């Protein structure tokens, strides 16, 4: 009986591991809109209101996120939250906080592999952000934490990557 229970436990761990790997591979291999790829700077609430208080807006997924003027960066594989440096004009992110992503049905879907994963324990966190790309393709409207906000496409961003912890 003990041998059967042990065998079932091992099979469950193997099955979960494969399910996690399948999910990560799905996010890595799903098509991504080239119109969404690039640097998107969080500017304010939407619709634009010159009198709105934009100081307490933000986008978050788990323990990472953006504050006003931070940048959401979508490349061919990863979604990265770039935070503004207080020392210069650069933006930084921690490599362990980059998500795999794809877009589908007006959602930017992302998955983060836990930095605490071990051989015996694996965890992933999945997120989604509803979005709309305005017709000019230079403004991204998103909803997060009950607020509707807009991000403006930008270029020439100096990025600093911090290594894994």
N, C-alpha and C positions, 0 to 999 in steps of 0.2 A: 504494500500500500504506500509506504514512504517513497519507493522508487517511482511509482506512478505520479504521485504528487510533485516530486522533484522534476520529472519529465514534463509535466503540464506547466510548471512554473517556467522552465527553460523555453518551452514553445511559446508561451505568452510573451516573454521578453523578446524573443526573436521576432515574433509577429508585430509587436509594437515598434521595434527598431525599423523594420521594413516599412511600416506605415509612415513613420516620421521621415525616413529617407524618400519615400514616394511623394510625400507632401512637399519636401524641400525641392525635389527634382521638378515637380509640377511648377512651382513658382519660378525656378531657374529657367525653365524651357517654354513657358507660356509666352505668346506674342505680347510685345509692348508697343504702345503707340509712339511713333517717332515724334509726334507733336507734343507729347508729354515729357519727353526726355530733355534734360537741361536743368538750369538753375532757376528756381522760383523763389523770389523774395517776398516774405509775408509783410503786407503793407497795412491792412486794416479791415474793418468790418465792411460788409457788403449789404446793400448798395452803398456806394461811397458817400460819406457824409463828413463834410469838413469840420463839423462840430462834434463828431463822435470821439469818445475817449478810447483810443487804440492802445493805451498803455497796458491793459490787462487782458489782451487777447493772446491766444496761443494755440498751437496744435501739439498734441501729445499722443504717443503710442508707448504705453508701458512707462519705463523710466527715462525715455528720451523724448525730446520735443523741440519746438520752436517758440521763440518769443518774437515780438515785433522786430522787423528788419533782419531776422535770421533767414536762412535759406534751406528750402527743400530741394535736394538734388536727386534727380532720377537719371541713372545711366542705363546701359544695356542689360545690367544684371541687378544692381543694387539701388535701394532707396536710402538716402543718407540725410540726417538732420545736421546741417552745418550751423554752428553757433558762432556769433560775431565775437572776435577777440577784443578785449578791452585795451590791448597794447598797441595794435596797429590795424590796418585795413584787411586783415586776413580772417578766414573762417576756419573753424576746426571741427573735427569729429573723432570719436573713438572707433577704431576699426571693429571692435566687438559689438558695436551698436548698429551696424549696417544690416538692413533688411533685404531679403529677396522680394521682388515685386512683379506684378503684372496688372493690367487694367482690363476690366470687363464690366459691361452694363452700367457705365457711369460710376464705377467704383475703382479706386486705386486700392488693390489688395496687397497686403504685405505679410511676411512671416519673419520672425526673429528666432534664431536658434539660441537657446539659453546658453549663457557663458558658463553655467554651472554643470553642463552635461558631462557625464562620465561614461565609462564603458557600461556600467550597470544602470544608469539613470539618464534618460533623455527627455527633454521638454522643449516644445516650441510654442510660440505665442503668435496667433494670427490676428490681424487687424484689417479694417477697411475704412476708407474715407470716401464719402460721396463727393463727386466733383462734376463741374461743368466747365468746359473750355469755351470762352467767349468767341464769337465769330472772327475776331481779329487775330486769334491764336496767341496773343501776348499776355493774356490775363487768365488765371486759373481761379475759379470760385470753388471753395470747399466748405464742408460743414464738419465741425468737430466740437464736441462738448457743448452742444446746443447753440453754437454760434455759427453764423455764416460769415466767411472771411474771404479776402482775395489776395492772391499772390501775383506778382508781376515778373515776367520772364526777364532775366538779366544775363549778362555775359562777363567775361574777364574777371572771374572770381579766383582769388588766391586761396587755395585750400591746403590745410595742414592736417595730415593724418597722424593720430596718436596710435601707438601699437596696442595690441591686445593686452589686457590686464593679466 
